[in-house]
Amino acid sequence: MIIFLYGPDTYRSRQKLNEIIEHYKKVHKSGLNLKYFDLQKSSYQDFKDEIQQASMFKEKKLLVLKNIFSNPDFKIKFLEQGKNFVKSDDIILIYEENKISESDSFSKFLKKEGKSQEFKLLEDYRLKNWVKKEFDNCQTEIDSKALGRLIDYVGNNLWQMANEIKKLVSYKKKGKIEAADIKLLVRPKIETDIFKTIDAIASKNKKQALFLLHKHLEKGDSPLYLLSMINFQFRNLLMVKTSQKPDLHPYIIKKASWQARKFSFEDLKKIYQKIFQADLGIKTGKIEPETALDMLIAEI
């Protein structure tokens, strides 16, 4: 038997992988016939030797194979014996986290002959239902507004979402989670996404920068919050440019250092002043927030 797990949602695919392995362990308690192969390190011969060897205690084998698609030689040799593997009583579980081509003959074979399950990224109501179910599993209530804000902040990165849920559940101690709790404890996804906008500005790609900003506005992100994030990032660029070390994660400092090279010190000072003027114009009511953002990008 062949089982094929794949798709971009690696959190749920990993859950399914672990679920199958745990079920196997409960049925076959010796654990001696559970084998793992990373095909970036192992060869087809390693796999062949194992599957041809008689199983101990007459147990069904479970062979977990990862990174097959990075091993062309393995794929070719596996396909040559593919029909035999399909008919085998042993379980060959193929797990792939990387993107695969729809035209790949090996993936076509696995989808046709094996039991395959694709894990697509959750969107809209499916994502909302998944998050709600996770809170239910933790016996914790979440306000509908808080649920919406949490999804806006994190998106469909379920690895991060699972961590944020654990943090919120621990914080509330079985109490009901409200929107204010999300604002207090969860770092918005936009703080990562805004790098893309800054990259577009740094590359003088105003069209892309405006497109990204308007995507945030369409999702309901506050113009003032967007402006504050742009201000925050350009302040970091100025600090990096002047060799100051902001108190930030090393990854963010590395990213800011790369972006700062695209600007002169004078350019950064002028941009920082324009951001200040846009912020002042919005807060004094002299200009509409969205218009101020558009004009800021146009002038950079």
C-alpha positions as CSV (number, residue, x, y, z in Angstrom):
1,M,0.0,0.0,0.0
2,I,1.2,3.5,-0.8
3,I,0.0,6.6,1.1
4,F,1.0,10.0,-0.3
5,L,0.8,13.2,1.8
6,Y,1.6,16.5,0.2
7,G,0.7,20.2,-0.1
8,P,1.7,23.7,1.1
9,D,-0.1,23.4,4.5
10,T,2.7,21.5,6.2
11,Y,1.1,21.9,9.7
12,R,-1.9,19.8,8.8
13,S,0.1,17.3,6.7
14,R,2.6,16.8,9.5
15,Q,-0.4,16.2,11.9
16,K,-1.7,13.6,9.5
17,L,1.7,12.0,9.2
18,N,2.1,11.8,13.0
19,E,-1.5,10.4,13.3
20,I,-0.7,7.5,11.0
21,I,2.6,6.8,12.7
22,E,0.9,6.8,16.2
23,H,-1.9,4.5,15.0
24,Y,0.7,2.1,13.6
25,K,2.6,2.1,16.9
26,K,-0.5,1.2,18.9
27,V,-1.3,-1.8,16.6
28,H,2.3,-2.9,16.1
29,K,3.8,-2.4,19.6
30,S,7.3,-3.7,18.9
31,G,8.1,-0.7,16.8
32,L,10.9,-2.7,15.1
33,N,9.3,-2.5,11.6
34,L,8.8,1.3,11.6
35,K,11.6,2.8,9.4
36,Y,12.4,6.3,8.3
37,F,14.2,7.3,5.1
38,D,15.3,10.8,4.1
39,L,16.1,10.5,0.4
40,Q,18.4,13.4,0.5
41,K,20.7,11.1,2.6
42,S,19.5,7.5,1.8
43,S,19.5,5.7,-1.5
44,Y,17.0,3.5,-3.3
45,Q,19.2,0.5,-2.4
46,D,18.7,1.3,1.3
47,F,15.0,1.3,0.9
48,K,15.0,-1.8,-1.3
49,D,17.1,-3.8,1.3
50,E,14.6,-2.9,4.0
51,I,11.4,-3.7,2.1
52,Q,12.7,-7.0,0.9
53,Q,13.9,-8.1,4.4
54,A,11.4,-10.3,6.2
55,S,9.6,-8.4,8.9
56,M,10.2,-9.4,12.5
57,F,7.2,-10.9,14.4
58,K,5.4,-11.1,11.1
59,E,4.3,-7.5,11.5
60,K,3.2,-5.2,8.7
61,K,6.0,-2.7,8.0
62,L,5.6,1.1,7.9
63,L,8.3,2.8,5.8
64,V,8.2,6.6,5.9
65,L,9.9,8.3,3.0
66,K,10.7,12.0,2.9
67,N,12.3,14.2,0.2
68,I,11.8,11.7,-2.6
69,F,11.3,14.5,-5.2
70,S,14.8,15.7,-4.6
71,N,16.2,12.2,-5.6
72,P,15.6,11.6,-9.4
73,D,17.4,8.2,-9.3
74,F,15.1,7.0,-6.5
75,K,12.0,8.1,-8.4
76,I,13.0,6.2,-11.5
77,K,13.8,3.0,-9.7
78,F,10.7,3.2,-7.5
79,L,8.5,3.5,-10.6
80,E,10.0,0.4,-12.1
81,Q,8.6,-1.6,-9.2
82,G,5.7,0.6,-8.5
83,K,2.9,-1.9,-9.1
84,N,4.5,-4.3,-6.6
85,F,4.6,-1.7,-3.9
86,V,0.9,-0.9,-4.5
87,K,0.0,-4.5,-4.0
88,S,2.3,-5.0,-1.0
89,D,0.8,-5.5,2.5
90,D,3.4,-3.2,3.9
91,I,2.7,0.5,4.1
92,I,4.9,3.0,2.2
93,L,4.1,6.5,3.4
94,I,5.5,9.2,1.2
95,Y,5.6,12.6,2.8
96,E,6.5,15.7,0.8
97,E,6.7,19.3,2.1
98,N,8.2,20.9,-0.9
99,K,6.2,22.1,-3.9
100,I,5.8,19.4,-6.6
101,S,5.0,19.8,-10.3
102,E,1.5,18.7,-11.5
103,S,3.2,17.3,-14.6
104,D,5.6,15.1,-12.6
105,S,5.1,11.5,-13.7
106,F,6.1,10.2,-10.2
107,S,3.5,12.4,-8.5
108,K,0.9,11.3,-11.1
109,F,1.6,7.7,-10.3
110,L,1.3,8.2,-6.6
111,K,-2.0,10.1,-6.9
112,K,-3.4,7.4,-9.2
113,E,-2.2,4.2,-7.6
114,G,-1.9,5.3,-3.9
115,K,-4.1,6.8,-1.3
116,S,-3.2,10.5,-1.7
117,Q,-4.2,13.5,0.4
118,E,-3.4,17.1,-0.6
119,F,-3.2,19.7,2.1
120,K,-4.0,23.1,0.7
121,L,-3.7,26.3,2.7
122,L,-6.9,27.1,4.5
123,E,-8.9,30.2,3.5
124,D,-12.1,32.0,4.5
125,Y,-14.6,29.9,6.4
126,R,-12.4,26.8,6.4
127,L,-9.7,28.7,8.2
128,K,-12.1,30.3,10.6
129,N,-13.7,26.9,11.4
130,W,-10.2,25.3,12.0
131,V,-9.2,28.1,14.4
132,K,-12.5,27.9,16.3
133,K,-12.2,24.1,16.6
134,E,-8.6,24.5,18.1
135,F,-10.0,26.8,20.8
136,D,-12.9,24.4,21.4
137,N,-10.3,21.6,21.9
138,C,-8.6,23.7,24.5
139,Q,-12.0,24.3,26.1
140,T,-11.6,28.1,25.7
141,E,-14.1,30.5,24.3
142,I,-13.1,33.3,21.8
143,D,-15.2,36.3,20.9
144,S,-16.2,36.5,17.2
145,K,-14.5,39.9,16.8
146,A,-11.4,38.5,18.5
147,L,-11.5,35.4,16.2
148,G,-11.6,37.7,13.1
149,R,-8.8,39.9,14.4
150,L,-6.6,36.9,15.2
151,I,-7.1,35.6,11.6
152,D,-6.3,39.0,10.2
153,Y,-3.1,39.2,12.3
154,V,-1.8,35.7,11.6
155,G,-3.3,34.6,8.3
156,N,-3.2,30.9,7.3
157,N,0.2,30.1,8.7
158,L,-1.0,27.3,11.0
159,W,2.4,26.8,12.7
160,Q,2.2,30.4,14.0
161,M,-1.5,30.2,14.6
162,A,-1.1,27.1,16.8
163,N,1.5,28.9,18.9
164,E,-0.7,32.0,19.2
165,I,-3.6,29.9,20.3
166,K,-1.5,28.2,23.0
167,K,-0.3,31.6,24.2
168,L,-3.8,33.0,24.3
169,V,-5.3,30.0,26.1
170,S,-2.5,30.1,28.7
171,Y,-3.0,33.9,29.2
172,K,-6.8,33.7,29.8
173,K,-6.8,30.6,32.0
174,K,-10.1,29.3,30.6
175,G,-11.6,32.8,30.4
176,K,-13.2,34.2,27.2
177,I,-10.7,35.7,24.7
178,E,-11.6,39.1,23.5
179,A,-10.3,41.5,20.7
180,A,-8.2,43.4,23.2
181,D,-6.3,40.2,24.1
182,I,-5.4,39.7,20.5
183,K,-4.1,43.3,20.2
184,L,-2.1,42.8,23.4
185,L,-0.5,39.4,22.7
186,V,-0.4,38.7,19.0
187,R,2.1,40.3,16.6
188,P,0.3,41.2,13.3
189,K,1.3,39.4,10.2
190,I,1.5,42.8,8.5
191,E,4.7,43.4,10.4
192,T,6.2,40.7,8.2
193,D,4.3,41.6,5.1
194,I,5.3,45.3,5.3
195,F,8.8,44.2,4.3
196,K,7.4,43.4,0.9
197,T,6.1,47.0,0.6
198,I,9.4,48.5,1.7
199,D,11.2,46.2,-0.8
200,A,8.9,47.6,-3.5
201,I,9.6,51.2,-2.4
202,A,13.4,50.5,-2.2
203,S,13.3,49.1,-5.8
204,K,11.5,52.2,-6.9
205,N,8.6,50.0,-7.9
206,K,5.8,52.4,-6.9
207,K,3.1,50.4,-8.7
208,Q,3.8,47.3,-6.6
209,A,4.1,49.3,-3.4
210,L,0.7,50.9,-4.0
211,F,-0.8,47.6,-4.9
212,L,0.5,46.0,-1.6
213,L,-0.8,49.0,0.5
214,H,-4.2,48.8,-1.1
215,K,-4.4,45.1,-0.4
216,H,-4.0,45.9,3.3
217,L,-6.6,48.7,3.1
218,E,-9.0,46.3,1.4
219,K,-8.6,43.8,4.3
220,G,-9.5,46.6,6.7
221,D,-6.0,47.5,8.0
222,S,-6.0,51.0,9.4
223,P,-4.2,53.6,7.2
224,L,-2.6,55.1,10.3
225,Y,-1.3,51.7,11.4
226,L,0.1,51.1,7.9
227,L,1.8,54.5,8.1
228,S,3.2,53.7,11.5
229,M,4.7,50.4,10.2
230,I,6.3,52.2,7.3
231,N,7.6,54.8,9.8
232,F,8.9,52.0,12.0
233,Q,10.7,50.3,9.1
234,F,12.3,53.5,7.8
235,R,13.4,54.4,11.3
236,N,15.2,51.1,11.4
237,L,16.8,51.7,8.1
238,L,18.1,55.1,9.4
239,M,19.5,53.4,12.5
240,V,21.2,50.7,10.5
241,K,22.6,53.3,8.1
242,T,24.1,55.2,11.0
243,S,25.5,52.0,12.5
244,Q,23.2,52.1,15.4
245,K,21.8,48.7,16.6
246,P,18.1,48.7,17.1
247,D,16.7,46.3,19.7
248,L,15.2,43.9,17.1
249,H,15.3,40.2,16.0
250,P,18.6,39.5,14.1
251,Y,16.6,38.5,11.0
252,I,14.9,41.9,11.0
253,I,18.2,43.7,11.4
254,K,19.7,41.6,8.5
255,K,16.7,42.4,6.3
256,A,16.9,46.1,7.2
257,S,20.6,46.2,6.4
258,W,20.0,44.8,3.0
259,Q,17.2,47.4,2.3
260,A,19.3,50.3,3.7
261,R,21.9,49.7,1.0
262,K,19.4,50.8,-1.6
263,F,19.1,54.3,-0.1
264,S,21.6,57.1,0.6
265,F,21.6,58.6,4.1
266,E,20.1,61.8,2.6
267,D,17.4,59.9,0.8
268,L,16.4,58.2,4.1
269,K,16.2,61.5,6.0
270,K,14.0,63.0,3.3
271,I,11.7,60.0,3.3
272,Y,11.5,60.0,7.1
273,Q,10.5,63.7,7.0
274,K,7.8,63.0,4.3
275,I,6.4,60.2,6.6
276,F,6.2,62.7,9.5
277,Q,4.4,65.2,7.3
278,A,1.9,62.6,6.1
279,D,1.2,61.6,9.7
280,L,0.8,65.2,10.7
281,G,-1.6,65.9,7.8
282,I,-3.8,62.9,8.7
283,K,-4.0,63.7,12.4
284,T,-4.8,67.4,11.8
285,G,-7.5,66.5,9.3
286,K,-5.8,68.3,6.4
287,I,-5.7,65.2,4.2
288,E,-7.5,61.9,3.9
289,P,-5.5,58.9,5.2
290,E,-5.6,56.8,2.1
291,T,-4.7,59.9,-0.1
292,A,-1.8,60.6,2.2
293,L,-0.4,57.1,1.8
294,D,-0.8,57.3,-2.0
295,M,1.0,60.7,-2.1
296,L,3.8,59.4,0.2
297,I,4.5,56.5,-2.2
298,A,4.3,58.7,-5.2
299,E,6.9,61.2,-3.7
300,I,9.4,58.6,-2.6
